[in-house]
Every structure is written in structure tokens, then in C-alpha cells.
Amino acid sequence: MIVALIIACEVGFWVLLAVGLALRYVAKMPRASVVVLLCEPMLELVLFVATAIDLRNGAEPDMRHGIAAAYIGFSVALGHQTIRWADARVAHRFFDGPPPVKPPRYGMARAVHEWKTAARWILAAVIAMALLQGAIWYVGDDGDVGSLREWQTRMLFMIGINVVIALSYTLWPKRERSDSATG
């Protein structure tokens, strides 16, 4: 049931996003668009409650509960950014909006951009880890929580990857090629 609910939440996210953007640009109803887009966190709440009920009803904690925690963490930390990303592209491609702002390509500006991106992914992982820890406490000593601890380790690994990527842009900033080097 949890895996089906995760899939339904993901589909629901994109459906709500499409409806919200259609309301904003096609129906010219920006307030209704905001209301629809603000419904998106309800999906995570439903998934959170369903996962807690599943664990409380005696389900053995396993990979699906870890995926649920990761999904919720990523939706909370990255959902707003994803909505802004899609909004900018839909506005530009279909409704004569300005072109989306591209991230900086070189130097410390790129490093700052990479640290901001890493911060969002780190926040997602920390939220997932907190939810997993809550599930571990919720299950208590009666259940096998090894898979939940494995998911916490995966989230630590993700934090490490994002820090390494951002750090690499800081230590070795990409430089713009000069005309003499390319000619």
C-alpha cells in the first residue's frame, strides 16, 4: 500500500502542478492557481499519516518506509523549487514569458549556486533522516529497524555527495575560456 501511495503522491504532485499552471496561464486565475499549488503539501501529509498507521498496525519497517521518508523530505525541501522551475519554463515556452534565468557558469558565482543547490538537497536528506528517526522511536524496541537505519545512512551519503560537488566548485572554480585559448 505504501509504495502505491508514494506513486500516487508523485503523480498527484505533477497533476496539481499542471492544474495550477493551467489556472494561472490558461484560465487567468492566479489566486486559484496558488490555492491549488498550496494543496500539494497535503499529499506529503497523507503519505506521512499512512506510513505511521502502517507501522503502528505492525508492519515490519522496510524499504518502502525509507522511500516514503525520503520522498517526503525531498518534496518538502525541493517541491517549491520544482514548481518555480516548471512555472518559469511554461511561462516562457507557451505564454511569451521571459526566458528562465540560467545559473552562473563560472567562478565563485557558480560555486555559490552549487552551495545553494547542495543546501536544498541536504535539507531534504535531514528531513528524511528526522522522519526515519521518528519512525525508529515510534516502532521502538519491538521491531527490526535496521532498514530504517540503512536509509539514514543513505541520506548521510547523499549529504556527502552534495558537499563534495559544491566543494569541488569552490576549490576548482570553472573558468571562462579566453579567446586566445580557443582559437
N, CA, C and O atoms as a DFTB+ gen file, in Angstrom:
732 C
 N C O
     1  1       0.811      -1.193       0.000
     2  2       0.000       0.000       0.000
     3  2       0.864       1.270       0.000
     4  3       0.537       2.245      -0.677
     5  1       1.951       1.254       0.752
     6  2       2.794       2.445       0.871
     7  2       3.426       2.792      -0.474
     8  3       3.476       3.964      -0.849
     9  1       3.907       1.792      -1.200
    10  2       4.542       2.062      -2.494
    11  2       3.521       2.662      -3.462
    12  3       3.833       3.608      -4.186
    13  1       2.316       2.120      -3.477
    14  2       1.262       2.675      -4.341
    15  2       0.943       4.108      -3.945
    16  3       0.696       4.951      -4.806
    17  1       0.948       4.385      -2.655
    18  2       0.668       5.740      -2.185
    19  2       1.792       6.703      -2.566
    20  3       1.527       7.857      -2.904
    21  1       3.035       6.245      -2.514
    22  2       4.165       7.078      -2.942
    23  2       4.004       7.434      -4.422
    24  3       4.188       8.586      -4.814
    25  1       3.663       6.443      -5.233
    26  2       3.459       6.684      -6.663
    27  2       2.291       7.643      -6.870
    28  3       2.371       8.558      -7.690
    29  1       1.208       7.431      -6.125
    30  2       0.050       8.324      -6.241
    31  2       0.411       9.753      -5.838
    32  3      -0.058      10.707      -6.459
    33  1       1.238       9.909      -4.808
    34  2       1.662      11.251      -4.384
    35  2       2.506      11.921      -5.463
    36  3       2.363      13.118      -5.711
    37  1       3.378      11.160      -6.098
    38  2       4.208      11.724      -7.158
    39  2       3.344      12.138      -8.351
    40  3       3.510      13.230      -8.895
    41  1       2.437      11.274      -8.747
    42  2       1.523      11.619      -9.837
    43  2       0.670      12.820      -9.433
    44  3       0.453      13.735     -10.227
    45  1       0.190      12.804      -8.193
    46  2      -0.619      13.913      -7.694
    47  2       0.133      15.229      -7.712
    48  3      -0.445      16.269      -8.028
    49  1       1.416      15.199      -7.377
    50  2       2.234      16.415      -7.411
    51  2       2.218      17.018      -8.814
    52  3       1.982      18.216      -8.975
    53  1       2.470      16.187      -9.832
    54  2       2.543      16.691     -11.201
    55  2       1.170      17.097     -11.720
    56  3       1.060      18.039     -12.505
    57  1       0.127      16.402     -11.294
    58  2      -1.234      16.792     -11.690
    59  2      -1.580      18.147     -11.083
    60  3      -2.082      19.032     -11.776
    61  1      -1.312      18.308      -9.785
    62  2      -1.584      19.601      -9.142
    63  2      -0.766      20.714      -9.790
    64  3      -1.257      21.828      -9.971
    65  1       0.475      20.412     -10.135
    66  2       1.318      21.410     -10.795
    67  2       0.725      21.792     -12.152
    68  3       0.645      22.975     -12.483
    69  1       0.312      20.804     -12.932
    70  2      -0.277      21.091     -14.243
    71  2      -1.578      21.889     -14.109
    72  3      -1.811      22.841     -14.853
    73  1      -2.413      21.494     -13.162
    74  2      -3.674      22.219     -12.950
    75  2      -3.385      23.644     -12.485
    76  3      -4.000      24.599     -12.960
    77  1      -2.445      23.776     -11.555
    78  2      -2.093      25.113     -11.068
    79  2      -1.567      26.011     -12.165
    80  3      -1.939      27.182     -12.243
    81  1      -0.702      25.474     -13.017
    82  2      -0.163      26.280     -14.117
    83  2      -1.239      26.584     -15.161
    84  3      -1.255      27.671     -15.739
    85  1      -2.135      25.628     -15.401
    86  2      -3.243      25.884     -16.339
    87  2      -4.160      26.980     -15.798
    88  3      -4.616      27.841     -16.550
    89  1      -4.424      26.946     -14.516
    90  2      -5.250      28.003     -13.926
    91  2      -4.563      29.358     -14.041
    92  3      -5.208      30.369     -14.319
    93  1      -3.258      29.370     -13.824
    94  2      -2.522      30.632     -13.862
    95  2      -2.467      31.211     -15.268
    96  3      -2.732      32.398     -15.462
    97  1      -2.125      30.379     -16.253
    98  2      -1.855      30.915     -17.582
    99  2      -3.017      30.781     -18.561
   100  3      -3.238      31.688     -19.364
   101  1      -3.750      29.702     -18.520
   102  2      -4.832      29.495     -19.475
   103  2      -6.111      30.169     -18.987
   104  3      -6.744      30.923     -19.727
   105  1      -6.487      29.893     -17.736
   106  2      -7.736      30.442     -17.196
   107  2      -7.556      31.845     -16.629
   108  3      -8.536      32.498     -16.271
   109  1      -6.303      32.318     -16.541
   110  2      -6.015      33.654     -15.994
   111  2      -6.576      33.811     -14.576
   112  3      -7.172      34.835     -14.242
   113  1      -6.373      32.779     -13.750
   114  2      -6.848      32.780     -12.363
   115  2      -5.661      32.521     -11.424
   116  3      -5.524      31.426     -10.880
   117  1      -4.804      33.539     -11.237
   118  2      -3.596      33.311     -10.444
   119  2      -3.870      32.944      -8.989
   120  3      -3.120      32.159      -8.408
   121  1      -4.914      33.484      -8.392
   122  2      -5.216      33.138      -6.993
   123  2      -5.655      31.689      -6.865
   124  3      -5.248      30.989      -5.938
   125  1      -6.480      31.245      -7.790
   126  2      -6.903      29.839      -7.777
   127  2      -5.698      28.934      -7.997
   128  3      -5.616      27.849      -7.421
   129  1      -4.766      29.382      -8.829
   130  2      -3.534      28.629      -9.067
   131  2      -2.748      28.439      -7.772
   132  3      -2.271      27.343      -7.476
   133  1      -2.623      29.510      -7.013
   134  2      -1.897      29.435      -5.739
   135  2      -2.596      28.474      -4.780
   136  3      -1.942      27.688      -4.094
   137  1      -3.920      28.539      -4.737
   138  2      -4.679      27.637      -3.852
   139  2      -4.416      26.178      -4.230
   140  3      -4.196      25.336      -3.359
   141  1      -4.440      25.889      -5.513
   142  2      -4.194      24.517      -5.974
   143  2      -2.770      24.091      -5.619
   144  3      -2.556      22.982      -5.129
   145  1      -1.807      24.965      -5.866
   146  2      -0.416      24.611      -5.566
   147  2      -0.171      24.473      -4.068
   148  3       0.706      23.714      -3.655
   149  1      -0.924      25.187      -3.260
   150  2      -0.783      25.043      -1.806
   151  2      -1.386      23.739      -1.291
   152  3      -1.155      23.360      -0.142
   153  1      -2.147      23.058      -2.121
   154  2      -2.688      21.741      -1.743
   155  2      -1.625      20.649      -1.817
   156  3      -1.800      19.576      -1.240
   157  1      -0.556      20.906      -2.501
   158  2       0.487      19.900      -2.693
   159  2       1.032      19.347      -1.375
   160  3       1.213      18.133      -1.275
   161  1       1.304      20.172      -0.356
   162  2       1.801      19.598       0.902
   163  2       0.843      18.596       1.554
   164  3       1.261      17.772       2.368
   165  1      -0.430      18.669       1.197
   166  2      -1.386      17.692       1.729
   167  2      -1.009      16.280       1.306
   168  3      -1.238      15.323       2.045
   169  1      -0.428      16.151       0.114
   170  2      -0.003      14.837      -0.353
   171  2       1.036      14.239       0.593
   172  3       0.959      13.061       0.939
   173  1       1.990      15.037       1.002
   174  2       3.018      14.553       1.920
   175  2       2.419      14.209       3.284
   176  3       2.818      13.235       3.923
   177  1       1.465      15.017       3.715
   178  2       0.810      14.748       4.991
   179  2       0.065      13.409       4.949
   180  3       0.136      12.624       5.894
   181  1      -0.639      13.161       3.864
   182  2      -1.346      11.883       3.713
   183  2      -0.359      10.722       3.731
   184  3      -0.597       9.714       4.397
   185  1       0.741      10.856       3.008
   186  2       1.751       9.799       2.981
   187  2       2.360       9.590       4.359
   188  3       2.580       8.453       4.778
   189  1       2.633      10.681       5.067
   190  2       3.198      10.587       6.417
   191  2       2.249       9.839       7.353
   192  3       2.668       8.931       8.072
   193  1       0.982      10.219       7.344
   194  2      -0.004       9.578       8.227
   195  2      -0.174       8.105       7.854
   196  3      -0.240       7.245       8.732
   197  1      -0.244       7.814       6.556
   198  2      -0.414       6.420       6.122
   199  2       0.781       5.562       6.531
   200  3       0.614       4.407       6.923
   201  1       1.976       6.121       6.441
   202  2       3.170       5.383       6.846
   203  2       3.155       5.130       8.345
   204  3       3.476       4.030       8.795
   205  1       2.782       6.144       9.121
   206  2       2.705       5.964      10.579
   207  2       1.666       4.908      10.941
   208  3       1.909       4.074      11.813
   209  1       0.517       4.936      10.283
   210  2      -0.536       3.944      10.558
   211  2      -0.049       2.548      10.177
   212  3      -0.293       1.580      10.897
   213  1       0.641       2.452       9.042
   214  2       1.170       1.159       8.602
   215  2       2.128       0.588       9.641
   216  3       2.069      -0.597       9.968
   217  1       3.006       1.436      10.153
   218  2       3.952       0.974      11.186
   219  2       3.226       0.631      12.487
   220  3       3.551      -0.364      13.134
   221  1       2.258       1.440      12.865
   222  2       1.522       1.200      14.106
   223  2       0.709      -0.094      14.027
   224  3       0.501      -0.762      15.040
   225  1       0.253      -0.444      12.830
   226  2      -0.521      -1.671      12.661
   227  2       0.354      -2.918      12.597
   228  3      -0.128      -4.017      12.324
   229  1       1.640      -2.734      12.852
   230  2       2.514      -3.892      12.958
   231  2       3.328      -4.225      11.734
   232  3       4.003      -5.254      11.710
   233  1       3.287      -3.374      10.701
   234  2       4.104      -3.641       9.521
   235  2       5.578      -3.615       9.909
   236  3       6.015      -2.764      10.684
   237  1       6.315      -4.534       9.373
   238  2       7.758      -4.569       9.632
   239  2       8.405      -3.418       8.858
   240  3       8.223      -3.313       7.646
   241  1       9.156      -2.557       9.545
   242  2       9.814      -1.442       8.841
   243  2      10.728      -1.984       7.750
   244  3      11.560      -2.855       8.003
   245  1      10.571      -1.465       6.536
   246  2      11.396      -1.936       5.436
   247  2      11.653      -0.803       4.448
   248  3      11.472       0.375       4.755
   249  1      12.081      -1.202       3.250
   250  2      12.487      -0.230       2.241
   251  2      11.374       0.764       1.896
   252  3      11.657       1.942       1.679
   253  1      10.147       0.328       1.842
   254  2       9.052       1.225       1.447
   255  2       8.884       2.367       2.449
   256  3       8.534       3.480       2.059
   257  1       9.125       2.107       3.726
   258  2       9.028       3.170       4.727
   259  2      10.187       4.152       4.581
   260  3      10.024       5.354       4.795
   261  1      11.367       3.627       4.212
   262  2      12.505       4.501       3.939
   263  2      12.270       5.370       2.717
   264  3      12.593       6.558       2.715
   265  1      11.704       4.769       1.676
   266  2      11.399       5.533       0.463
   267  2      10.365       6.612       0.776
   268  3      10.465       7.731       0.274
   269  1       9.383       6.284       1.595
   270  2       8.364       7.274       1.961
   271  2       9.005       8.464       2.673
   272  3       8.696       9.615       2.363
   273  1       9.893       8.190       3.624
   274  2      10.566       9.281       4.341
   275  2      11.406      10.120       3.389
   276  3      11.395      11.349       3.469
   277  1      12.135       9.463       2.487
   278  2      12.959      10.191       1.520
   279  2      12.080      11.030       0.601
   280  3      12.405      12.183       0.315
   281  1      10.985      10.469       0.142
   282  2      10.072      11.201      -0.742
   283  2       9.525      12.451      -0.048
   284  3       9.488      13.533      -0.635
   285  1       9.107      12.290       1.195
   286  2       8.569      13.437       1.929
   287  2       9.649      14.503       2.100
   288  3       9.394      15.688       1.885
   289  1      10.853      14.084       2.486
   290  2      11.948      15.040       2.659
   291  2      12.251      15.803       1.384
   292  3      12.418      17.022       1.405
   293  1      12.321      15.085       0.278
   294  2      12.629      15.736      -0.986
   295  2      11.491      16.631      -1.448
   296  3      11.739      17.710      -1.987
   297  1      10.265      16.212      -1.251
   298  2       9.123      17.047      -1.641
   299  2       9.086      18.336      -0.840
   300  3       8.823      19.408      -1.385
   301  1       9.349      18.230       0.455
   302  2       9.321      19.424       1.302
   303  2      10.454      20.381       0.921
   304  3      10.235      21.585       0.786
   305  1      11.661      19.843       0.748
   306  2      12.815      20.703       0.503
   307  2      12.930      21.167      -0.943
   308  3      13.420      22.266      -1.202
   309  1      12.485      20.345      -1.886
   310  2      12.693      20.662      -3.299
   311  2      11.408      20.973      -4.061
   312  3      11.469      21.403      -5.212
   313  1      10.260      20.766      -3.447
   314  2       8.990      20.966      -4.139
   315  2       8.799      22.382      -4.629
   316  3       8.415      22.590      -5.780
   317  1       9.060      23.365      -3.778
   318  2       8.874      24.767      -4.163
   319  2       9.789      25.125      -5.329
   320  3       9.375      25.806      -6.267
   321  1      11.025      24.665      -5.263
   322  2      11.985      24.937      -6.336
   323  2      11.522      24.300      -7.651
   324  3      11.658      24.896      -8.720
   325  1      10.981      23.099      -7.559
   326  2      10.482      22.416      -8.759
   327  2       9.302      23.170      -9.366
   328  3       9.196      23.287     -10.587
   329  1       8.424      23.676      -8.519
   330  2       7.279      24.448      -9.005
   331  2       7.767      25.724      -9.692
   332  3       7.283      26.068     -10.771
   333  1       8.710      26.422      -9.082
   334  2       9.251      27.641      -9.704
   335  2       9.928      27.327     -11.038
   336  3       9.784      28.074     -12.006
   337  1      10.666      26.216     -11.081
   338  2      11.354      25.799     -12.303
   339  2      10.334      25.564     -13.418
   340  3      10.487      26.081     -14.525
   341  1       9.291      24.783     -13.121
   342  2       8.271      24.478     -14.132
   343  2       7.519      25.748     -14.538
   344  3       7.240      25.943     -15.721
   345  1       7.194      26.598     -13.590
   346  2       6.465      27.828     -13.875
   347  2       7.240      28.701     -14.857
   348  3       6.669      29.212     -15.820
   349  1       8.530      28.871     -14.618
   350  2       9.343      29.718     -15.497
   351  2       9.392      29.154     -16.908
   352  3       9.325      29.908     -17.879
   353  1       9.507      27.846     -17.032
   354  2       9.602      27.236     -18.346
   355  2       8.273      27.256     -19.101
   356  3       8.251      27.499     -20.308
   357  1       7.174      27.006     -18.406
   358  2       5.854      27.060     -19.043
   359  2       5.552      28.491     -19.485
   360  3       5.072      28.718     -20.595
   361  1       5.836      29.444     -18.612
   362  2       5.581      30.848     -18.959
   363  2       6.364      31.248     -20.207
   364  3       5.834      31.923     -21.089
   365  1       7.623      30.831     -20.276
   366  2       8.459      31.212     -21.424
   367  2       8.052      30.466     -22.690
   368  3       7.898      31.072     -23.751
   369  1       7.881      29.169     -22.580
   370  2       7.643      28.350     -23.775
   371  2       6.274      28.582     -24.408
   372  3       6.151      28.615     -25.632
   373  1       5.255      28.741     -23.583
   374  2       3.895      28.777     -24.118
   375  2       3.186      30.121     -23.989
   376  3       2.183      30.348     -24.665
   377  1       3.685      31.020     -23.135
   378  2       2.923      32.242     -22.862
   379  2       3.782      33.503     -22.931
   380  3       3.514      34.473     -22.223
   381  1       4.790      33.496     -23.762
   382  2       5.628      34.668     -24.037
   383  2       6.254      35.282     -22.789
   384  3       6.465      36.494     -22.736
   385  1       6.544      34.481     -21.811
   386  2       7.225      34.963     -20.615
   387  2       8.707      35.132     -20.881
   388  3       9.209      34.701     -21.919
   389  1       9.399      35.747     -19.963
   390  2      10.840      35.914     -20.143
   391  2      11.542      34.557     -20.077
   392  3      11.038      33.620     -19.457
   393  1      12.696      34.459     -20.713
   394  2      13.421      33.190     -20.636
   395  2      13.831      32.907     -19.184
   396  3      14.112      33.831     -18.421
   397  1      13.862      31.631     -18.815
   398  2      14.274      31.288     -17.453
   399  2      15.713      31.756     -17.197
   400  3      16.559      31.752     -18.092
   401  1      15.951      32.147     -15.978
   402  2      17.294      32.585     -15.601
   403  2      18.189      31.351     -15.510
   404  3      17.880      30.388     -14.810
   405  1      19.294      31.405     -16.227
   406  2      20.236      30.288     -16.197
   407  2      21.198      30.483     -15.035
   408  3      21.543      31.614     -14.693
   409  1      21.629      29.388     -14.430
   410  2      22.599      29.526     -13.342
   411  2      23.930      30.035     -13.881
   412  3      24.248      29.841     -15.055
   413  1      24.701      30.682     -13.026
   414  2      26.012      31.150     -13.474
   415  2      26.867      29.956     -13.907
   416  3      26.715      28.848     -13.392
   417  1      27.748      30.197     -14.840
   418  2      28.554      29.098     -15.372
   419  2      29.964      29.057     -14.820
   420  3      30.613      28.012     -14.857
   421  1      30.448      30.181     -14.308
   422  2      31.863      30.245     -13.974
   423  2      32.094      30.874     -12.605
   424  3      31.240      31.571     -12.058
   425  1      33.275      30.601     -12.080
   426  2      33.799      31.289     -10.913
   427  2      33.030      31.059      -9.632
   428  3      32.336      30.056      -9.461
   429  1      33.175      32.024      -8.734
   430  2      32.565      31.908      -7.413
   431  2      31.044      32.013      -7.486
   432  3      30.349      31.472      -6.626
   433  1      30.523      32.696      -8.492
   434  2      29.067      32.753      -8.635
   435  2      28.516      31.345      -8.841
   436  3      27.466      31.004      -8.297
   437  1      29.220      30.527      -9.623
   438  2      28.798      29.139      -9.831
   439  2      28.944      28.350      -8.531
   440  3      28.091      27.524      -8.208
   441  1      30.007      28.596      -7.796
   442  2      30.206      27.904      -6.523
   443  2      29.077      28.227      -5.549
   444  3      28.569      27.336      -4.869
   445  1      28.688      29.486      -5.479
   446  2      27.580      29.881      -4.596
   447  2      26.295      29.183      -5.030
   448  3      25.532      28.699      -4.194
   449  1      26.058      29.134      -6.338
   450  2      24.874      28.433      -6.857
   451  2      24.906      26.951      -6.444
   452  3      23.885      26.404      -6.027
   453  1      26.048      26.320      -6.556
   454  2      26.169      24.901      -6.188
   455  2      25.960      24.689      -4.689
   456  3      25.379      23.681      -4.288
   457  1      26.424      25.624      -3.855
   458  2      26.191      25.509      -2.410
   459  2      24.710      25.671      -2.080
   460  3      24.193      24.988      -1.196
   461  1      24.026      26.569      -2.785
   462  2      22.581      26.729      -2.564
   463  2      21.833      25.460      -2.968
   464  3      20.913      25.026      -2.275
   465  1      22.232      24.876      -4.087
   466  2      21.621      23.621      -4.526
   467  2      21.900      22.521      -3.509
   468  3      21.003      21.766      -3.134
   469  1      23.143      22.440      -3.071
   470  2      23.509      21.430      -2.074
   471  2      22.716      21.631      -0.788
   472  3      22.299      20.658      -0.161
   473  1      22.507      22.873      -0.392
   474  2      21.756      23.147       0.840
   475  2      20.336      22.603       0.745
   476  3      19.812      22.062       1.718
   477  1      19.711      22.744      -0.422
   478  2      18.348      22.202      -0.589
   479  2      18.352      20.682      -0.479
   480  3      17.488      20.104       0.180
   481  1      19.318      20.034      -1.121
   482  2      19.398      18.574      -1.053
   483  2      19.763      18.105       0.349
   484  3      19.272      17.073       0.807
   485  1      20.612      18.849       1.023
   486  2      20.966      18.499       2.405
   487  2      19.743      18.638       3.303
   488  3      19.497      17.782       4.153
   489  1      18.976      19.707       3.123
   490  2      17.747      19.866       3.893
   491  2      16.806      18.688       3.651
   492  3      16.203      18.167       4.590
   493  1      16.681      18.271       2.398
   494  2      15.826      17.123       2.076
   495  2      16.298      15.878       2.820
   496  3      15.487      15.143       3.385
   497  1      17.589      15.646       2.820
   498  2      18.135      14.470       3.496
   499  2      17.950      14.562       5.005
   500  3      17.647      13.559       5.652
   501  1      18.127      15.746       5.571
   502  2      17.959      15.921       7.016
   503  2      16.492      15.698       7.411
   504  3      16.214      15.069       8.432
   505  1      15.575      16.204       6.620
   506  2      14.149      15.969       6.905
   507  2      13.859      14.474       6.855
   508  3      13.193      13.937       7.740
   509  1      14.360      13.802       5.818
   510  2      14.150      12.358       5.702
   511  2      14.748      11.628       6.900
   512  3      14.128      10.717       7.448
   513  1      15.951      12.026       7.305
   514  2      16.594      11.381       8.463
   515  2      15.789      11.602       9.736
   516  3      15.664      10.696      10.561
   517  1      15.249      12.792       9.896
   518  2      14.432      13.076      11.081
   519  2      13.163      12.220      11.074
   520  3      12.775      11.674      12.107
   521  1      12.524      12.105       9.916
   522  2      11.335      11.256       9.818
   523  2      11.684       9.795      10.094
   524  3      10.935       9.084      10.765
   525  1      12.813       9.362       9.577
   526  2      13.250       7.990       9.832
   527  2      13.531       7.771      11.307
   528  3      13.186       6.727      11.862
   529  1      14.166       8.764      11.952
   530  2      14.422       8.629      13.390
   531  2      13.115       8.596      14.164
   532  3      12.978       7.831      15.118
   533  1      12.155       9.418      13.763
   534  2      10.839       9.373      14.392
   535  2      10.201       8.005      14.239
   536  3       9.589       7.492      15.176
   537  1      10.343       7.408      13.051
   538  2       9.794       6.066      12.825
   539  2      10.501       5.040      13.696
   540  3       9.867       4.121      14.215
   541  1      11.793       5.189      13.857
   542  2      12.558       4.263      14.719
   543  2      12.050       4.350      16.150
   544  3      11.832       3.326      16.798
   545  1      11.862       5.563      16.642
   546  2      11.331       5.724      18.002
   547  2       9.897       5.215      18.094
   548  3       9.501       4.632      19.103
   549  1       9.124       5.440      17.039
   550  2       7.729       5.040      17.005
   551  2       7.598       3.517      17.073
   552  3       6.750       2.992      17.795
   553  1       8.435       2.822      16.322
   554  2       8.412       1.360      16.315
   555  2       8.938       0.827      17.640
   556  3       8.430      -0.163      18.166
   557  1       9.959       1.487      18.176
   558  2      10.515       1.079      19.462
   559  2      11.369      -0.163      19.356
   560  3      11.807      -0.550      18.273
   561  1      11.595      -0.776      20.493
   562  2      12.468      -1.944      20.562
   563  2      11.796      -3.217      20.066
   564  3      12.450      -4.249      19.917
   565  1      10.504      -3.148      19.812
   566  2       9.762      -4.343      19.409
   567  2      10.017      -4.748      17.962
   568  3       9.851      -5.918      17.618
   569  1      10.413      -3.817      17.115
   570  2      10.552      -4.106      15.689
   571  2      11.984      -4.039      15.219
   572  3      12.852      -3.485      15.893
   573  1      12.217      -4.607      14.056
   574  2      13.522      -4.539      13.421
   575  2      13.603      -3.238      12.627
   576  3      12.930      -3.081      11.608
   577  1      14.417      -2.326      13.092
   578  2      14.521      -1.007      12.463
   579  2      15.794      -0.880      11.625
   580  3      16.197       0.226      11.264
   581  1      16.416      -2.001      11.322
   582  2      17.659      -1.989      10.549
   583  2      17.518      -1.318       9.198
   584  3      18.406      -0.573       8.784
   585  1      16.411      -1.569       8.500
   586  2      16.246      -0.962       7.177
   587  2      16.077       0.555       7.286
   588  3      16.519       1.295       6.406
   589  1      15.439       1.020       8.366
   590  2      15.294       2.469       8.551
   591  2      16.652       3.107       8.823
   592  3      16.935       4.203       8.339
   593  1      17.484       2.425       9.591
   594  2      18.845       2.936       9.843
   595  2      19.673       2.937       8.551
   596  3      20.492       3.830       8.334
   597  1      19.454       1.932       7.699
   598  2      20.144       1.914       6.405
   599  2      19.746       3.130       5.568
   600  3      20.587       3.711       4.882
   601  1      18.485       3.515       5.620
   602  2      18.035       4.693       4.876
   603  2      18.644       5.960       5.454
   604  3      18.940       6.897       4.712
   605  1      18.834       6.001       6.767
   606  2      19.518       7.160       7.349
   607  2      20.950       7.237       6.812
   608  3      21.453       8.324       6.526
   609  1      21.595       6.089       6.679
   610  2      22.947       6.058       6.125
   611  2      22.950       6.520       4.670
   612  3      23.854       7.242       4.249
   613  1      21.961       6.115       3.917
   614  2      21.849       6.574       2.526
   615  2      21.713       8.096       2.464
   616  3      22.296       8.744       1.595
   617  1      20.945       8.652       3.383
   618  2      20.769      10.103       3.402
   619  2      22.090      10.793       3.775
   620  3      22.405      11.850       3.230
   621  1      22.854      10.212       4.687
   622  2      24.175      10.769       5.005
   623  2      25.076      10.722       3.777
   624  3      25.828      11.662       3.515
   625  1      25.001       9.639       3.034
   626  2      25.777       9.508       1.801
   627  2      25.383      10.597       0.808
   628  3      26.245      11.180       0.150
   629  1      24.087      10.874       0.699
   630  2      23.629      11.921      -0.202
   631  2      24.145      13.288       0.242
   632  3      24.546      14.104      -0.589
   633  1      24.136      13.533       1.536
   634  2      24.695      14.789       2.040
   635  2      26.156      14.898       1.635
   636  3      26.600      15.947       1.168
   637  1      26.907      13.808       1.815
   638  2      28.323      13.804       1.451
   639  2      28.549      14.097      -0.020
   640  3      29.439      14.873      -0.371
   641  1      27.755      13.488      -0.879
   642  2      27.887      13.716      -2.322
   643  2      27.657      15.188      -2.650
   644  3      28.411      15.778      -3.424
   645  1      26.619      15.781      -2.066
   646  2      26.320      17.183      -2.361
   647  2      27.396      18.120      -1.836
   648  3      27.719      19.117      -2.482
   649  1      27.946      17.815      -0.685
   650  2      29.030      18.642      -0.149
   651  2      30.265      18.534      -1.038
   652  3      30.918      19.542      -1.310
   653  1      30.592      17.330      -1.491
   654  2      31.754      17.147      -2.366
   655  2      31.569      17.910      -3.673
   656  3      32.503      18.560      -4.142
   657  1      30.382      17.842      -4.266
   658  2      30.135      18.563      -5.523
   659  2      30.290      20.066      -5.320
   660  3      30.983      20.730      -6.091
   661  1      29.646      20.603      -4.283
   662  2      29.741      22.046      -4.039
   663  2      31.175      22.449      -3.692
   664  3      31.659      23.490      -4.137
   665  1      31.840      21.630      -2.908
   666  2      33.220      21.928      -2.531
   667  2      34.134      21.923      -3.755
   668  3      35.062      22.727      -3.841
   669  1      33.875      21.025      -4.695
   670  2      34.712      20.976      -5.896
   671  2      34.585      22.262      -6.714
   672  3      35.570      22.727      -7.287
   673  1      33.388      22.838      -6.774
   674  2      33.204      24.107      -7.478
   675  2      33.857      25.264      -6.731
   676  3      34.225      26.273      -7.331
   677  1      33.998      25.109      -5.418
   678  2      34.652      26.151      -4.624
   679  2      36.175      26.066      -4.764
   680  3      36.843      27.083      -4.951
   681  1      36.711      24.861      -4.672
   682  2      38.165      24.691      -4.722
   683  2      38.726      24.797      -6.136
   684  3      39.830      25.304      -6.335
   685  1      37.974      24.324      -7.102
   686  2      38.403      24.362      -8.502
   687  2      37.330      25.030      -9.350
   688  3      36.657      24.368     -10.140
   689  1      37.170      26.333      -9.189
   690  2      36.104      27.011      -9.943
   691  2      36.360      26.922     -11.447
   692  3      37.486      27.071     -11.921
   693  1      35.301      26.680     -12.158
   694  2      35.377      26.619     -13.612
   695  2      35.616      28.025     -14.123
   696  3      34.926      28.968     -13.735
   697  1      36.587      28.154     -14.988
   698  2      36.926      29.467     -15.539
   699  2      36.479      29.558     -16.988
   700  3      36.480      28.575     -17.729
   701  1      36.098      30.762     -17.363
   702  2      35.691      31.015     -18.731
   703  2      36.923      30.924     -19.625
   704  3      37.984      31.445     -19.280
   705  1      36.783      30.268     -20.762
   706  2      37.893      30.169     -21.691
   707  2      38.155      31.522     -22.336
   708  3      37.229      32.243     -22.709
   709  1      39.408      31.842     -22.457
   710  2      39.747      33.096     -23.147
   711  2      39.751      32.842     -24.643
   712  3      39.914      31.703     -25.081
   713  1      39.573      33.902     -25.437
   714  2      39.526      33.765     -26.894
   715  2      40.833      33.208     -27.452
   716  3      40.812      32.465     -28.434
   717  1      41.974      33.554     -26.841
   718  2      43.248      33.076     -27.339
   719  2      43.407      31.569     -27.119
   720  3      44.073      30.891     -27.901
   721  1      42.795      31.050     -26.053
   722  2      42.901      29.608     -25.768
   723  2      42.015      28.786     -26.707
   724  3      42.319      27.626     -26.985
   725  1      40.941      29.368     -27.189
   726  2      40.020      28.615     -28.039
   727  2      40.387      28.739     -29.511
   728  3      39.950      27.923     -30.322
   729  1      41.178      29.738     -29.871
   730  2      41.458      29.987     -31.289
   731  2      42.677      29.312     -31.702
   732  3      43.072      29.407     -32.864
